[in-house]
């Protein structure tokens, strides 16, 4: 069982793309159509290099292959990789804004082993240490059960536009950050 969580670097971008594609294609089945999944891979899901630059994106590897990745952000962007950004990704105020949980992907062969929960725990510790008191995220339909189990509550449904008139249903969710013990 992989044990170490490490900060992602720009050298991880290509292996992370492979992980994201495998995760989305396999885990979206039954939630999204193949056209929605492929549209999301092209126009929404992907690497957000700002998370890597900010050192708030983490991965867990089996050997040298990423099997799970996810992070948090002190910036305004709620979801999406570089290809989805349209404006400056300004910093949030930890006193008034919720930190973001971002871009969690698990390889389909490694689901249900607690890897995403471990990544979340690392994110929560770091966001709390930076003064944040709550989280917000946009959950995909396959990701919603995980986030609900982590204590997130649905706030609203989001319809992310894709090409060809398609939409990707997601759920905006919130959760307080657990105070330090």
Number of C-alpha atoms within 10 A of each C-alpha: 8 13 10 10 16 16 17 23 15 11 8 16 16 11 13 22 16 15 21 24 19 18 21 23 17 14 20 19 12 10 14 20 14 15 15 20 23 18 19 23 19 16 18 21 23 23 21 20 16 16 23 18 12 13 16 22 27 24 25 24 16 13 8 9 14 23 26 27 27 26 26 28 25 23 19 17 23 18 19 19 20 15 14 16 14 8 8 9 13 10 13 17 14 16 10 10 17 24 32 25 27 26 25 21 26 25 19 16 11 16 15 11 11 10 23 23 16 17 22 22 13 18 24 24 15 16 24 18 12 12 13 24 20 20 23 23 25 26 27 20 17 16 16 19 13 15 23 15 10 13 14 20 17 18 13 12 13 15 12 12 16 18 12 8 6 15 17 20 17 19 19 18 21 23 18 16 18 11 11 7 3
